[in-house]
Amino acid sequence: MHPFYEGIQEGFRCFSAPDLTFPAHLHSAAELVFMQEGSLTITVQEQTKTLFSNEIALIFPDMVHSYTTCGSSKSCVCIFSPGRSKDYYHIFRTQQPKSPFFVCGTQNPDIPLAFFRMLSFSSNTPPVSEAWLHLILTYLFQEAELLPRDSRSDTEISYRLISYITNHFQEPLTLDKIAQELHFNKYYISRVFTQKLHCSFSAYVNHLRLDYAAHQLRSTDHTITEIWQEAGFESQKTFNRTFLSSYGVTPTHYRKMKSF
């Protein structure tokens, strides 16, 4: 499951995520990841850590982050607007943790239980689920060492690239267009993708478009033609080929599988 583009606008969502893998991205929501099983490597800004059972990542809004599962993993993910946590809204907007990673369980056995409750109530009783989120944040902020928000990240090319593409991936995108919009050399942008984001420009854009398309296939009755056009693909042939390569099935088969 790759639901991260949704977090840009939505207020609160909690779900179980198997084998979480997603390239560097950012959004205006905050994000919590609680490891249940396996291992998951998470990068937040310039900090990278492999998380195991009962470990947590708390990602503040507009921070570049990525996920890589090698083997298998199972995690509980909560994406929420800072406005949903009124007591901590100011912190989310003006500060950041020295480290976004936390260990719980042995130190605080209430936190794993709180994540379990938050997840179990998320579908049927969202207000109760959000109450558990507030409790989790209370525990974590007691442990967190907070620093003033680093505004320099806004000027970093990787941040600006990800921010721009996150907001424009549904439009026709080329290196030339992004270079013109952001006033960078296109060859330098290409090197940033290779060296910092560890993928090509086209692979990164296609990942976001495929994620959007897969969500639309799962959750809407839009036609496949409408979906590939909304996602930003240039043709249905390109969409079908790219989707099959990534998901191992055609878009039509994927929709049938996810309808049960």
N, C-alpha and C positions, 0 to 999 in steps of 0.2 A: 504494500500500500504506500502510495506517495502522495499525501494530501496537503503538501506544504503551501501550494499556491493559495489554498483556501484560507489559510491563516492571515492573509493580507487584510481581509475585511471582517471575518466572522468574529463574534464576541466570545464564544466559548465552545470548545469541543474536546472530548476526551475519548480515546480509543486505544485498542491493542494493536501493535504494529509488529508483525513478524518480519525478520530479516531486513531490517531498515537500512536502506542505502539511498543516498540522495546527494548530488553535488552541492558545491557551495551556493548558498542562497541567503536571502534575508527578507524580512517582512516587518510590518509595524506591530505585530502581536508579540507577546512573550511566549516562551515555550518551555515546558518541563518534560524531561525524559527520565523515566525510572526503569532501570534494568531488572527484568524478571528472570531471564535465563540467557545463557550463552554470553557472548562478548560483542561489544559495539565500540568502534573507534569514532570519537566525536572531535571535531575541530571547531573551536569558537574563537573568532578573530585569529590570533596567532598561537593559541594554546590548544594542544592536542593531548587526548587521554583515551586509553582503552578502558571502557567501563565493564564491570562484571556485576553479578547479582547484587541487588540492594544498593547500587551506586546511582547517583543522580546527576543530571546536567540541568542547569537553569540558565536559559538563554534570554538575555534582555532584548527588547525591541531594537530593530535595525542593526543587529550584529550579524556579521557574516558567519555562517555555520554550515557544516556538512556532516554526513553520516556514512560510515562504511562498515558493513557486516562481512567478515571473513569466516565462513563456516555457517553458523546459524545464530540467531538472536531472537529474543522476544522482549518487547518493551511496552510500557504504558506511556503514551504521549498525550500531553495536554497542551493545546494551543488556545491562548486567551488574550483578549484585549486588556491592556493595563487598567482600563476603566472598570473592569470587573472586580478588580482588587483595590477598592477605593482607599484603603488604609495605606497601600503601598504605591499608589499611582505616582506620587512625587518622586519616590525612589527610582522607579522604572524609567522616569523621564530625565532625571538629573544625575544619577549615579550608575555605577556598574560594579560587579563583584571582582575582587582581586583574582579569584579563581571561580569559574562557573561550575566546578565539580564538587560533589559532596558524597560522603559515605554515611549510610544510615544502617538500621537493622540492629547491629550489636550496640551502637551508641544510643540509638533512639528507636526502640522496637515499635513505637506508635506510627512511624512514618510509613513503613511498608503496608501496615493495615490501612492507613489513610488513603494510600494510592489504590489499594484494592477496593475500598468503599467508594472512592471517587469514580473509578471505572465502572463498578457495578450499578451505580445510580445514574450514570451519564445518559443512558437511553430513555429511561422511563421517568426519572425525576431529576431533571437538570439542576433545579435550585439546590437540592440536597448535595448533588455532586459538586457544585460550586462552593458550598459550605466546607466540604472536605478540602478543596483547593486552598481556601483561605487558611485553614488549619496548617496545611503543609507549608505554605509560604511563611506563616508565623514561626514555625520550627526552623526553617532554612535561614530566614533573616536574623534569627538569634545567633546563628553560627557564622554567617557571612561577614567577611571583611569588605566593606564598601569603599570605593574610591570615586572621586568626581568623574563624571562622564568625560571620556576622551574625545573631544571634538575633532581631533586630527584625523580620525578614521574617515571623516567625510571627504577628505581630500585625497585619500589613497585611491589609486587607479582601480584596484581590484574591487573596492567598495563601490565606486562610481559605476564600474562596468556592470556588476551584479544588480545594483539598484536600477540601472537603466533597462537592462534586459528583462528583469522581473516585471517591470511595468509595461514593456513593449513587445514581449515575445509573440503576441498574437498578430503583430504587424509584420510586413516584409522587413527583414533585417539583413544587413550585410556589414562586413567590416568597414567598408567605405562610409556607410551611413553613420555607424557608431563613431568612427573616427572624426567625422565632420561634426556630429552633435556634441561630442565630449572634448574635441580639440586635442586629440592624440594621434600619433602616427599609427596607421593600421598594422604595420609590421610589429610595432611595439605591443599593441593590443594582442596580437596573435601569440607573441612570446609570453605575455602574462597568463593567457589561458593555459599554455603548455607547462610553464614553470610553476605557477601558483595555484591554478585550478585543476591541473593535471588532466586536462582533456582539451580537445579542439573546440574552437568557437562553434562550429556547426553541431558537434555532438552535444554541447551544452544547451544550445537553443532547442535542439530536437528533444532533449530530455524533458525540458519544461513543457514543450508542446504535447509530447506523448502523455505526460502526467495529467495535463488538462483534459486531453481527449479521453483517457481511460476513466477519469472521474465522470465525464459527461456520459460515457457509455454505461457506467454503473448506475447513475442516479437520475438520468433524464430519458425521455422518449424522443429526443432529437434524432433526426436521420443521420446516418453516417456522413452523408455529404455536408450537412450543416455543421457537424462536429469537426471534420477536418478543415473546413473553411474557417470556423471560429478559432481553431487552435493555431492557425497561421501557416498550414502546409500549402505548398504551391499547387499540388494536384492530388487526386485520390490515389493514383499509382504510387507516388512518393510516400504518402501516408501509409498505405497498406504494407509497402515493403519495409518501412521503418518500424511500424508497429509489430509486424511479424518477427523482425530481427530482435526486437527488445523483449517482447512478451511471449514469443514462441507460438502464438496463435493469431489468426486473423481478427480484425476488429469485430466482425460478425460473430465469430465463435466466442470471443471474449465476452461480449454482451450476453450471449446465451448462458455461458458458464456463471456469470455473476448475477443472473436473474433468479437463481435458485437459492 
